């Protein structure tokens, strides 16, 4: 069934037929530019480091990512955060007021928000009690106008990842795109689905430099998919969607994998420590298994405990209104000092 995937059945008609904007820099990127002068883009010619438009294809950043992740540069699209990448997916593949997507609450709120903005129906199929996809219900919710299924793994706010069998089943039996949001993959022992890109033409993976890589402030989101899918997204992305400062800072950071690895390992160690302490708090009823840099915790009264922590100057996320998350709080793992302050506040 997976073989019957045809991207032409998925791309919106207007996107298929449109002619993309061609920027001044698009036309000359890739030439040997050493001896050239650029009088094509109406820039200010006085050098200050950022007076020129950035590379619209971000080739230096993509070259590093391609090497680190073992994919081709034409299998990568970069965005202004993964939020832009997710929005591009809607705009390329989902016809407003006609198509639909499937999301699995409780999960990341942006899928639903973006569906709304783009006037696309969001079919919600709840996770099971142990926060796994309910395969039969998902398949039942699919119809001819279902374009994308969003799987967040490890999932926010629950912290767990989805079983390989469930993800593989969806990839094999759904003819639309399966987007796996791996914002937290670096905190998990599980392998990324990136290694399966050549296996599944409908597989789209999003990652981000906002979490494990410590660069939330620069806004850099990454999409890995088949060259076919990437070329559709390239066609509609804003020409200079990733700015020069972001590209520079991303390159500097990607050049220090040992430092990133060290920080991830410290966060994981702190997470395990925090999990132990939380179980000693009398109003904590349950901590959920986590493969991310946060912990979902069920307490006696989430609203009350949330307010108490705010009063002590500690801001966490109250998830009690989310389905299956009654009286649940989400704690991001901080530094050792921050976590100490949190546990002291909880024990007081
Ligand atoms: C934080 C987060 C992101 C990151 O979004 P950016 O726009 O890249 O900062 C994406 N997906 C999930 C599930 C997240 O929790």
py3Dmol code that shows the C-alpha trace and the ligand (Angstrom):
import py3Dmol

protein = """\
ATOM      1  CA  UNK A   1       0.000   0.000   0.000  1.00  0.00           C
ATOM      2  CA  UNK A   2       2.901   2.328   0.813  1.00  0.00           C
ATOM      3  CA  UNK A   3       4.037   2.092  -2.802  1.00  0.00           C
ATOM      4  CA  UNK A   4       0.931   3.816  -4.083  1.00  0.00           C
ATOM      5  CA  UNK A   5       2.158   7.143  -2.702  1.00  0.00           C
ATOM      6  CA  UNK A   6       2.012   9.828  -5.394  1.00  0.00           C
ATOM      7  CA  UNK A   7       2.957  13.361  -4.426  1.00  0.00           C
ATOM      8  CA  UNK A   8       0.917  14.775  -7.320  1.00  0.00           C
ATOM      9  CA  UNK A   9      -2.244  13.595  -5.557  1.00  0.00           C
ATOM     10  CA  UNK A  10      -1.278  15.628  -2.505  1.00  0.00           C
ATOM     11  CA  UNK A  11       0.047  19.002  -3.668  1.00  0.00           C
ATOM     12  CA  UNK A  12      -2.551  21.773  -3.914  1.00  0.00           C
ATOM     13  CA  UNK A  13      -3.458  22.666  -7.484  1.00  0.00           C
ATOM     14  CA  UNK A  14      -2.397  26.332  -7.187  1.00  0.00           C
ATOM     15  CA  UNK A  15       0.968  25.281  -5.770  1.00  0.00           C
ATOM     16  CA  UNK A  16       1.465  22.765  -8.574  1.00  0.00           C
ATOM     17  CA  UNK A  17       0.890  25.404 -11.256  1.00  0.00           C
ATOM     18  CA  UNK A  18       2.434  28.493  -9.640  1.00  0.00           C
ATOM     19  CA  UNK A  19       5.707  30.096 -10.670  1.00  0.00           C
ATOM     20  CA  UNK A  20       7.845  30.771  -7.577  1.00  0.00           C
ATOM     21  CA  UNK A  21       9.316  34.202  -6.832  1.00  0.00           C
ATOM     22  CA  UNK A  22      12.865  34.380  -8.105  1.00  0.00           C
ATOM     23  CA  UNK A  23      15.020  36.584  -5.902  1.00  0.00           C
ATOM     24  CA  UNK A  24      18.122  38.430  -7.134  1.00  0.00           C
ATOM     25  CA  UNK A  25      20.305  36.139  -5.026  1.00  0.00           C
ATOM     26  CA  UNK A  26      18.537  32.968  -6.213  1.00  0.00           C
ATOM     27  CA  UNK A  27      19.775  33.628  -9.711  1.00  0.00           C
ATOM     28  CA  UNK A  28      23.447  33.971  -8.771  1.00  0.00           C
ATOM     29  CA  UNK A  29      23.903  31.725  -5.764  1.00  0.00           C
ATOM     30  CA  UNK A  30      26.393  28.967  -6.573  1.00  0.00           C
ATOM     31  CA  UNK A  31      28.504  30.936  -9.044  1.00  0.00           C
ATOM     32  CA  UNK A  32      32.117  31.651  -8.200  1.00  0.00           C
ATOM     33  CA  UNK A  33      31.359  35.083  -6.840  1.00  0.00           C
ATOM     34  CA  UNK A  34      34.876  36.104  -5.761  1.00  0.00           C
ATOM     35  CA  UNK A  35      35.397  38.709  -8.498  1.00  0.00           C
ATOM     36  CA  UNK A  36      31.802  39.742  -8.972  1.00  0.00           C
ATOM     37  CA  UNK A  37      30.158  42.909  -7.783  1.00  0.00           C
ATOM     38  CA  UNK A  38      26.517  42.781  -6.803  1.00  0.00           C
ATOM     39  CA  UNK A  39      24.346  45.576  -8.054  1.00  0.00           C
ATOM     40  CA  UNK A  40      21.239  43.446  -8.418  1.00  0.00           C
ATOM     41  CA  UNK A  41      19.345  43.531  -5.122  1.00  0.00           C
ATOM     42  CA  UNK A  42      19.155  47.204  -4.163  1.00  0.00           C
ATOM     43  CA  UNK A  43      21.230  46.586  -1.049  1.00  0.00           C
ATOM     44  CA  UNK A  44      23.301  49.240   0.691  1.00  0.00           C
ATOM     45  CA  UNK A  45      26.884  48.550  -0.552  1.00  0.00           C
ATOM     46  CA  UNK A  46      28.699  49.623   2.648  1.00  0.00           C
ATOM     47  CA  UNK A  47      29.850  46.509   4.512  1.00  0.00           C
ATOM     48  CA  UNK A  48      28.624  45.982   8.064  1.00  0.00           C
ATOM     49  CA  UNK A  49      28.379  42.191   8.136  1.00  0.00           C
ATOM     50  CA  UNK A  50      24.668  41.996   7.352  1.00  0.00           C
ATOM     51  CA  UNK A  51      24.129  44.543   4.577  1.00  0.00           C
ATOM     52  CA  UNK A  52      23.633  41.716   2.026  1.00  0.00           C
ATOM     53  CA  UNK A  53      20.625  39.423   1.771  1.00  0.00           C
ATOM     54  CA  UNK A  54      21.264  35.966   3.266  1.00  0.00           C
ATOM     55  CA  UNK A  55      21.659  32.795   1.196  1.00  0.00           C
ATOM     56  CA  UNK A  56      18.031  31.850   0.404  1.00  0.00           C
ATOM     57  CA  UNK A  57      18.998  28.155   0.346  1.00  0.00           C
ATOM     58  CA  UNK A  58      21.230  28.264   3.462  1.00  0.00           C
ATOM     59  CA  UNK A  59      23.700  25.905   1.786  1.00  0.00           C
ATOM     60  CA  UNK A  60      26.443  26.140   4.453  1.00  0.00           C
ATOM     61  CA  UNK A  61      24.047  25.136   7.227  1.00  0.00           C
ATOM     62  CA  UNK A  62      22.476  22.402   5.103  1.00  0.00           C
ATOM     63  CA  UNK A  63      25.908  20.983   4.182  1.00  0.00           C
ATOM     64  CA  UNK A  64      26.756  20.524   7.878  1.00  0.00           C
ATOM     65  CA  UNK A  65      23.357  19.014   8.724  1.00  0.00           C
ATOM     66  CA  UNK A  66      23.514  16.693   5.693  1.00  0.00           C
ATOM     67  CA  UNK A  67      26.860  15.368   6.866  1.00  0.00           C
ATOM     68  CA  UNK A  68      25.796  14.965  10.506  1.00  0.00           C
ATOM     69  CA  UNK A  69      22.466  13.311   9.674  1.00  0.00           C
ATOM     70  CA  UNK A  70      23.611  11.329   6.653  1.00  0.00           C
ATOM     71  CA  UNK A  71      21.046  12.759   4.208  1.00  0.00           C
ATOM     72  CA  UNK A  72      21.391  14.772   0.995  1.00  0.00           C
ATOM     73  CA  UNK A  73      21.110  18.566   1.077  1.00  0.00           C
ATOM     74  CA  UNK A  74      18.085  18.343  -1.227  1.00  0.00           C
ATOM     75  CA  UNK A  75      16.314  16.371   1.515  1.00  0.00           C
ATOM     76  CA  UNK A  76      16.511  19.365   3.882  1.00  0.00           C
ATOM     77  CA  UNK A  77      14.400  22.507   4.215  1.00  0.00           C
ATOM     78  CA  UNK A  78      15.125  25.119   6.883  1.00  0.00           C
ATOM     79  CA  UNK A  79      12.559  27.431   8.393  1.00  0.00           C
ATOM     80  CA  UNK A  80      12.079  30.258  10.861  1.00  0.00           C
ATOM     81  CA  UNK A  81      11.534  27.694  13.644  1.00  0.00           C
ATOM     82  CA  UNK A  82       9.737  24.386  13.054  1.00  0.00           C
ATOM     83  CA  UNK A  83       6.551  26.404  13.360  1.00  0.00           C
ATOM     84  CA  UNK A  84       7.259  27.892   9.911  1.00  0.00           C
ATOM     85  CA  UNK A  85       8.075  24.452   8.518  1.00  0.00           C
ATOM     86  CA  UNK A  86       4.762  23.092   9.820  1.00  0.00           C
ATOM     87  CA  UNK A  87       2.889  26.057   8.344  1.00  0.00           C
ATOM     88  CA  UNK A  88       4.534  25.477   4.944  1.00  0.00           C
ATOM     89  CA  UNK A  89       3.330  21.864   5.038  1.00  0.00           C
ATOM     90  CA  UNK A  90      -0.257  23.035   5.512  1.00  0.00           C
ATOM     91  CA  UNK A  91       0.021  25.641   2.779  1.00  0.00           C
ATOM     92  CA  UNK A  92       1.588  23.255   0.266  1.00  0.00           C
ATOM     93  CA  UNK A  93      -0.654  20.242   0.784  1.00  0.00           C
ATOM     94  CA  UNK A  94      -3.948  21.177   2.458  1.00  0.00           C
ATOM     95  CA  UNK A  95      -6.694  22.848   0.456  1.00  0.00           C
ATOM     96  CA  UNK A  96      -8.583  25.262   2.758  1.00  0.00           C
ATOM     97  CA  UNK A  97     -12.192  24.239   3.583  1.00  0.00           C
ATOM     98  CA  UNK A  98     -11.728  20.939   1.789  1.00  0.00           C
ATOM     99  CA  UNK A  99      -8.848  18.862   3.122  1.00  0.00           C
ATOM    100  CA  UNK A 100      -8.237  17.645   6.655  1.00  0.00           C
ATOM    101  CA  UNK A 101      -5.352  16.586   8.899  1.00  0.00           C
ATOM    102  CA  UNK A 102      -5.248  14.206  11.855  1.00  0.00           C
ATOM    103  CA  UNK A 103      -3.641  15.073  15.193  1.00  0.00           C
ATOM    104  CA  UNK A 104      -3.415  12.996  18.376  1.00  0.00           C
ATOM    105  CA  UNK A 105      -4.171  14.996  21.548  1.00  0.00           C
ATOM    106  CA  UNK A 106      -2.823  15.608  24.065  1.00  0.00           C
ATOM    107  CA  UNK A 107      -0.049  16.976  21.864  1.00  0.00           C
ATOM    108  CA  UNK A 108       1.727  20.112  20.650  1.00  0.00           C
ATOM    109  CA  UNK A 109      -0.797  22.937  20.276  1.00  0.00           C
ATOM    110  CA  UNK A 110       0.603  24.421  17.070  1.00  0.00           C
ATOM    111  CA  UNK A 111      -0.800  21.699  14.769  1.00  0.00           C
ATOM    112  CA  UNK A 112      -4.337  22.695  15.726  1.00  0.00           C
ATOM    113  CA  UNK A 113      -3.588  26.426  15.589  1.00  0.00           C
ATOM    114  CA  UNK A 114      -2.049  26.109  12.120  1.00  0.00           C
ATOM    115  CA  UNK A 115      -4.985  23.987  10.921  1.00  0.00           C
ATOM    116  CA  UNK A 116      -7.280  26.774  12.092  1.00  0.00           C
ATOM    117  CA  UNK A 117      -5.279  29.576  10.473  1.00  0.00           C
ATOM    118  CA  UNK A 118      -5.225  27.671   7.207  1.00  0.00           C
ATOM    119  CA  UNK A 119      -8.951  26.782   7.385  1.00  0.00           C
ATOM    120  CA  UNK A 120      -8.172  23.070   7.400  1.00  0.00           C
ATOM    121  CA  UNK A 121     -10.231  20.606   9.445  1.00  0.00           C
ATOM    122  CA  UNK A 122      -8.307  19.093  12.355  1.00  0.00           C
ATOM    123  CA  UNK A 123      -9.552  15.562  13.113  1.00  0.00           C
ATOM    124  CA  UNK A 124      -8.520  14.773  16.642  1.00  0.00           C
ATOM    125  CA  UNK A 125      -8.008  11.130  17.609  1.00  0.00           C
ATOM    126  CA  UNK A 126      -7.077  10.893  21.297  1.00  0.00           C
ATOM    127  CA  UNK A 127      -4.028   8.943  22.395  1.00  0.00           C
ATOM    128  CA  UNK A 128      -4.721   5.843  24.515  1.00  0.00           C
ATOM    129  CA  UNK A 129      -4.477   5.982  28.320  1.00  0.00           C
ATOM    130  CA  UNK A 130      -0.784   5.105  28.053  1.00  0.00           C
ATOM    131  CA  UNK A 131      -0.333   7.910  25.483  1.00  0.00           C
ATOM    132  CA  UNK A 132       0.100   5.703  22.386  1.00  0.00           C
ATOM    133  CA  UNK A 133      -1.605   6.218  18.996  1.00  0.00           C
ATOM    134  CA  UNK A 134      -4.894   4.307  18.628  1.00  0.00           C
ATOM    135  CA  UNK A 135      -4.230   2.825  15.206  1.00  0.00           C
ATOM    136  CA  UNK A 136      -7.701   1.513  14.318  1.00  0.00           C
ATOM    137  CA  UNK A 137      -9.332   4.818  15.261  1.00  0.00           C
ATOM    138  CA  UNK A 138      -6.781   6.783  13.255  1.00  0.00           C
ATOM    139  CA  UNK A 139      -7.289   4.642  10.170  1.00  0.00           C
ATOM    140  CA  UNK A 140     -11.070   5.006  10.587  1.00  0.00           C
ATOM    141  CA  UNK A 141     -10.724   8.812  10.690  1.00  0.00           C
ATOM    142  CA  UNK A 142      -8.838   8.887   7.364  1.00  0.00           C
ATOM    143  CA  UNK A 143     -10.730   9.680   4.169  1.00  0.00           C
ATOM    144  CA  UNK A 144      -9.842  10.773   0.627  1.00  0.00           C
ATOM    145  CA  UNK A 145      -9.224  14.367   1.764  1.00  0.00           C
ATOM    146  CA  UNK A 146      -6.890  13.526   4.661  1.00  0.00           C
ATOM    147  CA  UNK A 147      -3.524  14.953   3.689  1.00  0.00           C
ATOM    148  CA  UNK A 148      -1.340  14.819   6.793  1.00  0.00           C
ATOM    149  CA  UNK A 149      -1.126  12.839  10.052  1.00  0.00           C
ATOM    150  CA  UNK A 150       0.959  14.578  12.733  1.00  0.00           C
ATOM    151  CA  UNK A 151       2.878  12.316  15.126  1.00  0.00           C
ATOM    152  CA  UNK A 152       4.852  14.038  17.864  1.00  0.00           C
ATOM    153  CA  UNK A 153       7.453  11.623  19.207  1.00  0.00           C
ATOM    154  CA  UNK A 154       8.680  12.086  21.893  1.00  0.00           C
ATOM    155  CA  UNK A 155       5.341  13.770  22.478  1.00  0.00           C
ATOM    156  CA  UNK A 156       4.799  17.141  24.141  1.00  0.00           C
ATOM    157  CA  UNK A 157       3.350  17.322  26.839  1.00  0.00           C
ATOM    158  CA  UNK A 158       3.366  13.603  27.722  1.00  0.00           C
ATOM    159  CA  UNK A 159       7.120  12.993  27.244  1.00  0.00           C
ATOM    160  CA  UNK A 160       6.889   9.450  25.850  1.00  0.00           C
ATOM    161  CA  UNK A 161       7.663   8.327  22.309  1.00  0.00           C
ATOM    162  CA  UNK A 162       5.388   6.228  20.126  1.00  0.00           C
ATOM    163  CA  UNK A 163       6.009   2.537  19.510  1.00  0.00           C
ATOM    164  CA  UNK A 164       7.937   1.739  16.323  1.00  0.00           C
ATOM    165  CA  UNK A 165       5.185  -0.683  15.300  1.00  0.00           C
ATOM    166  CA  UNK A 166       2.478   2.010  15.447  1.00  0.00           C
ATOM    167  CA  UNK A 167       4.527   4.551  13.504  1.00  0.00           C
ATOM    168  CA  UNK A 168       5.531   1.977  10.874  1.00  0.00           C
ATOM    169  CA  UNK A 169       1.922   0.831  10.509  1.00  0.00           C
ATOM    170  CA  UNK A 170       0.740   4.388   9.848  1.00  0.00           C
ATOM    171  CA  UNK A 171       3.592   5.019   7.383  1.00  0.00           C
ATOM    172  CA  UNK A 172       2.721   1.831   5.498  1.00  0.00           C
ATOM    173  CA  UNK A 173      -1.042   2.228   5.426  1.00  0.00           C
ATOM    174  CA  UNK A 174      -1.655   5.967   4.971  1.00  0.00           C
ATOM    175  CA  UNK A 175      -1.135   7.450   1.521  1.00  0.00           C
ATOM    176  CA  UNK A 176      -0.806  11.053   2.685  1.00  0.00           C
ATOM    177  CA  UNK A 177       2.148  12.591   4.518  1.00  0.00           C
ATOM    178  CA  UNK A 178       3.155  11.354   7.956  1.00  0.00           C
ATOM    179  CA  UNK A 179       4.895  14.178   9.805  1.00  0.00           C
ATOM    180  CA  UNK A 180       6.960  13.015  12.776  1.00  0.00           C
ATOM    181  CA  UNK A 181       7.812  15.968  14.988  1.00  0.00           C
ATOM    182  CA  UNK A 182      11.120  15.064  16.627  1.00  0.00           C
ATOM    183  CA  UNK A 183      11.682  18.286  18.575  1.00  0.00           C
ATOM    184  CA  UNK A 184      12.816  16.189  21.583  1.00  0.00           C
ATOM    185  CA  UNK A 185      14.552  13.272  19.822  1.00  0.00           C
ATOM    186  CA  UNK A 186      17.983  14.195  21.198  1.00  0.00           C
ATOM    187  CA  UNK A 187      16.808  13.472  24.747  1.00  0.00           C
ATOM    188  CA  UNK A 188      15.561   9.991  23.789  1.00  0.00           C
ATOM    189  CA  UNK A 189      17.414   6.692  23.489  1.00  0.00           C
ATOM    190  CA  UNK A 190      15.317   5.981  20.387  1.00  0.00           C
ATOM    191  CA  UNK A 191      16.781   6.415  16.919  1.00  0.00           C
ATOM    192  CA  UNK A 192      15.443   9.192  14.730  1.00  0.00           C
ATOM    193  CA  UNK A 193      13.126   8.175  11.888  1.00  0.00           C
ATOM    194  CA  UNK A 194      15.564  10.044   9.601  1.00  0.00           C
ATOM    195  CA  UNK A 195      17.244   6.711   8.925  1.00  0.00           C
ATOM    196  CA  UNK A 196      14.013   5.499   7.268  1.00  0.00           C
ATOM    197  CA  UNK A 197      13.633   8.399   4.819  1.00  0.00           C
ATOM    198  CA  UNK A 198      14.612   6.286   1.815  1.00  0.00           C
ATOM    199  CA  UNK A 199      12.160   3.590   2.900  1.00  0.00           C
ATOM    200  CA  UNK A 200       9.018   5.786   3.065  1.00  0.00           C
ATOM    201  CA  UNK A 201       8.282   8.442   0.413  1.00  0.00           C
ATOM    202  CA  UNK A 202       5.501   9.868   2.625  1.00  0.00           C
ATOM    203  CA  UNK A 203       7.740  10.368   5.678  1.00  0.00           C
ATOM    204  CA  UNK A 204       8.425  13.952   6.800  1.00  0.00           C
ATOM    205  CA  UNK A 205      10.525  14.650   9.892  1.00  0.00           C
ATOM    206  CA  UNK A 206      10.751  17.964  11.680  1.00  0.00           C
ATOM    207  CA  UNK A 207      13.489  18.840  14.138  1.00  0.00           C
ATOM    208  CA  UNK A 208      14.571  22.096  15.715  1.00  0.00           C
ATOM    209  CA  UNK A 209      17.575  23.850  17.223  1.00  0.00           C
ATOM    210  CA  UNK A 210      15.254  25.279  19.911  1.00  0.00           C
ATOM    211  CA  UNK A 211      15.484  22.505  22.511  1.00  0.00           C
ATOM    212  CA  UNK A 212      18.532  20.215  22.871  1.00  0.00           C
ATOM    213  CA  UNK A 213      20.700  22.492  20.716  1.00  0.00           C
ATOM    214  CA  UNK A 214      20.051  25.467  22.990  1.00  0.00           C
ATOM    215  CA  UNK A 215      19.167  27.994  20.282  1.00  0.00           C
ATOM    216  CA  UNK A 216      15.486  28.835  20.806  1.00  0.00           C
ATOM    217  CA  UNK A 217      16.327  32.504  20.319  1.00  0.00           C
ATOM    218  CA  UNK A 218      17.599  32.217  16.755  1.00  0.00           C
ATOM    219  CA  UNK A 219      14.517  30.367  15.397  1.00  0.00           C
ATOM    220  CA  UNK A 220      15.814  27.543  13.247  1.00  0.00           C
ATOM    221  CA  UNK A 221      13.556  24.624  12.377  1.00  0.00           C
ATOM    222  CA  UNK A 222      14.489  21.750  10.105  1.00  0.00           C
ATOM    223  CA  UNK A 223      12.471  19.533   7.803  1.00  0.00           C
ATOM    224  CA  UNK A 224      13.868  16.265   6.434  1.00  0.00           C
ATOM    225  CA  UNK A 225      11.908  14.537   3.674  1.00  0.00           C
ATOM    226  CA  UNK A 226      12.192  13.155   0.150  1.00  0.00           C
ATOM    227  CA  UNK A 227      13.714  15.554  -2.417  1.00  0.00           C
ATOM    228  CA  UNK A 228      10.247  15.635  -4.011  1.00  0.00           C
ATOM    229  CA  UNK A 229       8.505  16.921  -0.882  1.00  0.00           C
ATOM    230  CA  UNK A 230      11.327  19.363  -0.132  1.00  0.00           C
ATOM    231  CA  UNK A 231      11.144  20.877  -3.615  1.00  0.00           C
ATOM    232  CA  UNK A 232       7.424  21.598  -3.160  1.00  0.00           C
ATOM    233  CA  UNK A 233       8.113  23.375   0.147  1.00  0.00           C
ATOM    234  CA  UNK A 234      11.000  25.304  -1.416  1.00  0.00           C
ATOM    235  CA  UNK A 235       8.668  26.565  -4.085  1.00  0.00           C
ATOM    236  CA  UNK A 236       6.404  28.324  -1.568  1.00  0.00           C
ATOM    237  CA  UNK A 237       8.760  29.361   1.233  1.00  0.00           C
ATOM    238  CA  UNK A 238       9.478  33.079   1.685  1.00  0.00           C
ATOM    239  CA  UNK A 239      12.749  33.738  -0.214  1.00  0.00           C
ATOM    240  CA  UNK A 240      14.853  34.852   2.765  1.00  0.00           C
ATOM    241  CA  UNK A 241      13.087  33.001   5.564  1.00  0.00           C
ATOM    242  CA  UNK A 242      16.254  32.221   7.550  1.00  0.00           C
ATOM    243  CA  UNK A 243      18.237  35.351   8.336  1.00  0.00           C
ATOM    244  CA  UNK A 244      22.006  35.788   8.200  1.00  0.00           C
ATOM    245  CA  UNK A 245      22.558  36.012  11.974  1.00  0.00           C
ATOM    246  CA  UNK A 246      20.621  32.788  12.481  1.00  0.00           C
ATOM    247  CA  UNK A 247      22.659  30.972   9.836  1.00  0.00           C
ATOM    248  CA  UNK A 248      25.917  32.173  11.445  1.00  0.00           C
ATOM    249  CA  UNK A 249      24.956  31.174  14.977  1.00  0.00           C
ATOM    250  CA  UNK A 250      23.636  27.803  13.813  1.00  0.00           C
ATOM    251  CA  UNK A 251      26.948  27.044  12.057  1.00  0.00           C
ATOM    252  CA  UNK A 252      28.964  28.012  15.150  1.00  0.00           C
ATOM    253  CA  UNK A 253      26.874  25.763  17.350  1.00  0.00           C
ATOM    254  CA  UNK A 254      26.748  22.799  14.954  1.00  0.00           C
ATOM    255  CA  UNK A 255      30.553  22.925  14.956  1.00  0.00           C
ATOM    256  CA  UNK A 256      30.588  21.995  18.665  1.00  0.00           C
ATOM    257  CA  UNK A 257      28.796  18.632  18.866  1.00  0.00           C
ATOM    258  CA  UNK A 258      30.714  17.610  22.039  1.00  0.00           C
ATOM    259  CA  UNK A 259      29.394  20.647  23.874  1.00  0.00           C
ATOM    260  CA  UNK A 260      25.810  19.924  22.810  1.00  0.00           C
ATOM    261  CA  UNK A 261      26.210  16.271  23.791  1.00  0.00           C
ATOM    262  CA  UNK A 262      27.563  17.284  27.204  1.00  0.00           C
ATOM    263  CA  UNK A 263      24.610  19.597  27.835  1.00  0.00           C
ATOM    264  CA  UNK A 264      22.097  16.949  26.754  1.00  0.00           C
ATOM    265  CA  UNK A 265      23.688  14.385  29.078  1.00  0.00           C
ATOM    266  CA  UNK A 266      23.590  16.851  31.995  1.00  0.00           C
ATOM    267  CA  UNK A 267      19.929  17.608  31.335  1.00  0.00           C
ATOM    268  CA  UNK A 268      19.099  13.886  31.204  1.00  0.00           C
ATOM    269  CA  UNK A 269      20.991  13.282  34.470  1.00  0.00           C
ATOM    270  CA  UNK A 270      19.094  16.167  36.094  1.00  0.00           C
ATOM    271  CA  UNK A 271      15.813  14.771  34.733  1.00  0.00           C
ATOM    272  CA  UNK A 272      16.442  11.391  36.382  1.00  0.00           C
ATOM    273  CA  UNK A 273      17.346  13.135  39.657  1.00  0.00           C
ATOM    274  CA  UNK A 274      14.205  15.272  39.511  1.00  0.00           C
ATOM    275  CA  UNK A 275      12.027  12.214  38.805  1.00  0.00           C
ATOM    276  CA  UNK A 276      13.269  10.595  42.037  1.00  0.00           C
ATOM    277  CA  UNK A 277      12.669  13.707  44.143  1.00  0.00           C
ATOM    278  CA  UNK A 278       9.185  14.271  42.743  1.00  0.00           C
ATOM    279  CA  UNK A 279       8.024  10.883  44.017  1.00  0.00           C
ATOM    280  CA  UNK A 280       8.764  12.033  47.584  1.00  0.00           C
ATOM    281  CA  UNK A 281       6.402  14.998  47.340  1.00  0.00           C
ATOM    282  CA  UNK A 282       3.179  14.151  49.147  1.00  0.00           C
ATOM    283  CA  UNK A 283       0.838  15.843  46.650  1.00  0.00           C
ATOM    284  CA  UNK A 284       2.466  14.162  43.629  1.00  0.00           C
ATOM    285  CA  UNK A 285       0.288  11.261  42.552  1.00  0.00           C
ATOM    286  CA  UNK A 286       2.257  10.091  39.566  1.00  0.00           C
ATOM    287  CA  UNK A 287       5.169  10.933  37.296  1.00  0.00           C
ATOM    288  CA  UNK A 288       4.985   9.790  33.696  1.00  0.00           C
ATOM    289  CA  UNK A 289       7.905   8.143  31.881  1.00  0.00           C
ATOM    290  CA  UNK A 290       9.783  10.745  29.844  1.00  0.00           C
ATOM    291  CA  UNK A 291      12.209  10.751  26.932  1.00  0.00           C
ATOM    292  CA  UNK A 292      12.282  14.548  26.721  1.00  0.00           C
ATOM    293  CA  UNK A 293      13.678  17.493  28.729  1.00  0.00           C
ATOM    294  CA  UNK A 294      10.468  17.831  30.712  1.00  0.00           C
ATOM    295  CA  UNK A 295       8.382  15.751  33.079  1.00  0.00           C
ATOM    296  CA  UNK A 296       4.606  15.416  33.163  1.00  0.00           C
ATOM    297  CA  UNK A 297       3.375  15.041  36.727  1.00  0.00           C
ATOM    298  CA  UNK A 298      -0.076  14.272  38.091  1.00  0.00           C
ATOM    299  CA  UNK A 299      -0.793  16.112  41.355  1.00  0.00           C
ATOM    300  CA  UNK A 300      -3.747  16.410  43.732  1.00  0.00           C
ATOM    301  CA  UNK A 301      -4.829  19.857  42.479  1.00  0.00           C
ATOM    302  CA  UNK A 302      -2.962  21.286  39.490  1.00  0.00           C
ATOM    303  CA  UNK A 303      -4.450  24.790  39.664  1.00  0.00           C
ATOM    304  CA  UNK A 304      -3.590  25.115  43.346  1.00  0.00           C
ATOM    305  CA  UNK A 305      -0.030  23.792  43.002  1.00  0.00           C
ATOM    306  CA  UNK A 306       0.570  25.932  39.927  1.00  0.00           C
ATOM    307  CA  UNK A 307      -0.492  29.075  41.809  1.00  0.00           C
ATOM    308  CA  UNK A 308       1.682  28.146  44.803  1.00  0.00           C
ATOM    309  CA  UNK A 309       4.746  27.790  42.595  1.00  0.00           C
ATOM    310  CA  UNK A 310       4.077  31.086  40.802  1.00  0.00           C
ATOM    311  CA  UNK A 311       3.896  32.782  44.214  1.00  0.00           C
ATOM    312  CA  UNK A 312       7.366  31.357  44.901  1.00  0.00           C
ATOM    313  CA  UNK A 313       8.670  32.731  41.603  1.00  0.00           C
ATOM    314  CA  UNK A 314       8.692  29.439  39.696  1.00  0.00           C
ATOM    315  CA  UNK A 315       6.870  29.215  36.386  1.00  0.00           C
ATOM    316  CA  UNK A 316       5.847  25.819  35.060  1.00  0.00           C
ATOM    317  CA  UNK A 317       3.143  24.734  32.616  1.00  0.00           C
ATOM    318  CA  UNK A 318      -0.308  23.777  33.839  1.00  0.00           C
ATOM    319  CA  UNK A 319      -1.694  21.157  31.441  1.00  0.00           C
ATOM    320  CA  UNK A 320      -4.824  20.252  33.407  1.00  0.00           C
ATOM    321  CA  UNK A 321      -7.239  21.330  30.666  1.00  0.00           C
ATOM    322  CA  UNK A 322      -5.645  19.001  28.090  1.00  0.00           C
ATOM    323  CA  UNK A 323      -7.397  15.697  27.398  1.00  0.00           C
ATOM    324  CA  UNK A 324      -6.007  12.802  29.533  1.00  0.00           C
ATOM    325  CA  UNK A 325      -4.010  15.368  31.531  1.00  0.00           C
ATOM    326  CA  UNK A 326      -6.408  16.122  34.355  1.00  0.00           C
ATOM    327  CA  UNK A 327      -4.407  17.695  37.239  1.00  0.00           C
ATOM    328  CA  UNK A 328      -1.165  17.422  35.316  1.00  0.00           C
ATOM    329  CA  UNK A 329       1.734  19.866  35.451  1.00  0.00           C
ATOM    330  CA  UNK A 330       4.676  19.956  33.072  1.00  0.00           C
ATOM    331  CA  UNK A 331       8.118  20.728  34.490  1.00  0.00           C
ATOM    332  CA  UNK A 332      10.977  21.656  32.177  1.00  0.00           C
ATOM    333  CA  UNK A 333      14.302  20.349  33.474  1.00  0.00           C
ATOM    334  CA  UNK A 334      16.509  23.314  34.359  1.00  0.00           C
ATOM    335  CA  UNK A 335      20.051  23.664  35.683  1.00  0.00           C
ATOM    336  CA  UNK A 336      21.031  21.862  38.882  1.00  0.00           C
ATOM    337  CA  UNK A 337      20.490  25.104  40.861  1.00  0.00           C
ATOM    338  CA  UNK A 338      17.104  25.743  39.289  1.00  0.00           C
ATOM    339  CA  UNK A 339      15.939  22.206  39.955  1.00  0.00           C
ATOM    340  CA  UNK A 340      17.113  22.517  43.559  1.00  0.00           C
ATOM    341  CA  UNK A 341      15.056  25.686  43.949  1.00  0.00           C
ATOM    342  CA  UNK A 342      12.082  23.881  42.441  1.00  0.00           C
ATOM    343  CA  UNK A 343      12.358  20.878  44.774  1.00  0.00           C
ATOM    344  CA  UNK A 344      12.807  23.106  47.810  1.00  0.00           C
ATOM    345  CA  UNK A 345       9.673  25.013  46.831  1.00  0.00           C
ATOM    346  CA  UNK A 346       7.747  21.769  46.353  1.00  0.00           C
ATOM    347  CA  UNK A 347       8.863  20.327  49.688  1.00  0.00           C
ATOM    348  CA  UNK A 348       8.223  23.522  51.665  1.00  0.00           C
TER     349      UNK A 348
END
"""
ligand_1 = """\
15
LIG
C 9.166 23.294 21.181
C 8.566 22.456 20.111
C 8.841 22.718 18.777
C 9.808 23.794 18.423
O 9.310 24.760 17.638
P 10.313 25.865 17.069
O 9.402 26.696 16.256
O 11.346 25.136 16.242
O 10.949 26.559 18.228
C 8.287 21.910 17.805
N 7.495 20.864 18.145
C 7.237 20.579 19.415
C 6.417 19.401 19.745
C 7.742 21.372 20.436
O 7.446 21.091 21.715
"""
view = py3Dmol.view(width=600, height=400)
view.addModel(protein, "pdb")
view.setStyle({"model": 0}, {"cartoon": {"style": "trace"}})
view.addModel(ligand_1, "xyz")
view.setStyle({"model": 1}, {"stick": {}})
view.zoomTo()
view.show()
